């Protein structure tokens, strides 16, 4: 099903509620707006399989734009609102977008790129216009409200976050199936996460990211309601949970950490007992953090490991996690294999690259080399997201780290996620990044960069806090895995989805050494 069905049966039911303003978009309003946009796109010459791109903040009309593209059978690319102009230009040209939709919030960047996207012939802007862009609102208002005939489902083609170079599009075949038959996560959210027409889903993350985009659209295939936060704030999340009696939500571990950093008397003000399923993914969750969240909310926390690529799906509920602390679960889509650098499988308990067999098919758009690098070197048809992990005797999977983040110091492989998971639980730490920096004798040494609760006032306070944190880490982890030194920053370059732009920090330290490895 899709929003048009519910526009007929429950037209006045809220499809979307905006978190900070309380603005409500009903199913009738969502469907009519999507129909109008689908007609605008079709009249502009875009046919099923063509590409459209959008770049804007968590806007009240964001989801109607996605559905309008979907109704038109298009491949839609939602771009991060934090991209540089060079990255945004690259994506628009790489995906061959024929239409681009943005907002006045992005006006400066929209103007900056206009001469670099010659193939984009329809440009629409919300909340105002600038030269070269037509008013989205006026264009939509003038469009037909008659649905397109013979509609087929569109699909997304999202881009990686570009932590190791320019973003890459993750392409999957356009289904060309009748409208409403292939959108979203479907039965997965129903069977694992309890979604239904009665769901009140709280969405705290940027809508351009794969999981929020797909979870929100899936909510609309069930006729349920989503509450969209414009930006994540830990206390506001709890306020909205209580106000709307939220039943399901999808978060990332950094959001758990931010909520746990709130004072106990603040947390205790809010009722979270209506939550039946809190789903988290995107990054490994520190064991102590997850244990505290289960203690607070109860056994309602569910975890999965998967990627935008859709090549596999690993899952665990709270009970499974408590029996296997630190796991991300067992595979329910695809078969997991752990392999060494030559592609040979390793024994249970040994770390290696995580591959999926019999998972979904994908390729990196216009990048044959990256596609090839994601495949099994022995030609068995398996694929990887580039993560390192191991399986225990019960085939529960544990993530060690991204292969790209591994530190090699004196020939020893060190995975910085281990020390990050310890340091983040120190009461004086808000955020932390651990990575390798140049060392003349050992090649690399372990460096920590911390966002503290209170910035040190002088060098002596910084030295004492650094020493305290290193001692804390060494009390729980081997010395060689812990930072040898720690620097302090007022904030770290973290993506709103929880992904840390560790490359940006590493580059600062490696640039002075005149080398990158």
ABEGO torsion letter per residue (X at the ends): XBAAAAAAABAABBABBBAAAGBBBBAAAAAAAAAAAAAAAAAAGBBBGBBBBBBBBBBAAAAAAAAAAAAAGBBBBBBBAABBAAAAAAAAAAAGBABBBBBAAAAAAAAAAAAABAABABBBBBGEBBBGBBBAAAAAAABBABBBBGBBBBBBBBBBAGAAEBBBBBBBBBAGBBBGAABEAEAAAAAAAGBBAABBBBBABBAABAAAAAAAAAAAAAGBBBBBBABBBAAAAAAAAAAAGBABBBBBAAAAAAAAABBAAAAAABBAAABABBBBBGBBBBAAAAAAAAAAAEBABBBBBBBAAGABBBBBBAAAAAABBGBAEBBABEBBBBBBAAGBBBBBGBBBBBBBBGBBBBBBBGBAAAAAAABBAAGAGBBBAGBBBBBBAAGBBBBAEBAAABBBBGGBBBBAAAAAAAAAABAABABBBBBBBBBAAAGBBBBBBBBBABBBABAAAAAAAAAAAAAAAAAABBAAABBABBBBBABBBBBAAGBBBAAAAAAAAAAAAGBAX
